[in-house]
Amino acid sequence: MHAADVLHGVYYLTSQPIPGFAQIPIDSTESPLQKTSVGPLPQSYVRHISVCDGSQYGIMGANFPALELLALYTASAMHDYDHPGRTNAFLVSTFAAEAILYNDRSVLENHHAAAAWRLFLSKPEYNWLRCLDKAEFKRFRFLVIELILATDLKRHFEILAEFNAKMNDDEAPGIDWLSETDRLLVIEMCIKFADINGPCKEHNIHIQWTHRIAEEFYEQGDEEARLGLPISPYMDRKNPQLAKLQESFINHLVAPLCTSYGEAGLLPGVWEYQEVRCEEKEKREGIGFKELRGSKGSKEKQAIRKIICLQTQHLQENYEYWVNLMKEEMKCENSPNTSSDDSSTPVFTPQLQGIAEAEESQASIESNSGDSNHS
């Protein structure tokens, strides 16, 4: 079921409209962009969302050759094949056969890839890739393996740091969509996001997935207890810490990844306009903003353009839910038989950074358009 969810996630991220995303022709003769109104750009990368038309959207999947998209979708379906329901740390500490085989490194991820390919090659009728030539198959297999290995959370910060360096370094060119290496990095981020996207779902769905993974954790904790091993954090069913687990998971893993992915202009969403008075916009932004006055001297309204993204909205809502639940649990632990007095209860404040929606002034857009026309 998780594999289907991740496959759905990567398909969503590569097929849904992204506000301000520039589709770059990969092949001058075969790219589907040649059949659309989006023309080639002078630069081969997307650095920031910057458009002059609020209706402009792009599809990220259009920037990838079909073979790479096929590899991404296949890796998503394969990435947890034959999962034993135990963590890498457990397999290593118990000297499992897989840990011995893969020298304690990305044990599960190596096993998922190897077992899936072993199944694929076990019978001729399983070969649904026979139409690929030798070079294409070699490239496809390489991509699938790299993508599955990228889902190892031990490599999470390594991959995230590489992506952030490419996007944030003033000396770096951003994403070069003509580079195979850069495109691989993007789809690594894509499959990683889909793999841990539970907190980005609607609350009731997120809760269902959370309880499923918690039960898997508790089963590992039960086995650790039977084997006389220390019970891993958050895996003791006698001492459930689900809210703390989810708060930490979101704050340290999901939110930074979602933030970087969104700031790179890769998250699907929609433009939404909101009218505000100039003085209100100045107050909201906290900067000196030049007032616009109408013919009678009254302050005009401006249209603020925001990117509305369901994933970031759900992530913020779910995070706040777990933080509030932690507060309630601590209140009960600290004073179970006394009246609720917040003075003795630690206050948790959401620490999500970067999960903010982009804003853009319609007046600025029109001004830029006018300057371009004038030139």
Buried (B, 14 or more C-beta within 10 A) or exposed (E): EBBEBBBEBBBBBBEBBBBBBBBBBBEEEEBBBEEEEBEBEEEBBBBEBEBEEBEBBBBBBBBBBEBBBBBBBBBBBBBBBBBEEBBBBBBBBEEBEBBEEBEBEBBBBBBBBBBBBEEBEEEEEEEEEEEBEEEEBEBBBEBBBBBBBBBBBEBBBEBBEBBBEBBEEEEBEBBBBBEEEBBBBBBBBBBBBBBBBBBBBEEEEBBEBBEEBBEBBBBBBBBBBEEEBEBBEBBBBEEBBBBBBBBBBBBEBBBBBBBBBBBBBBBBBBBEEEEBBBEBBBEEEEEEBEEBEEEEEEEEBBBBBBBEBBBBBBBBEBBBBBBEBBBEBBBEEEEEEEEEEEEEBEEBEBEBEEBBBBBBBBBEBEEEEEEEEEE
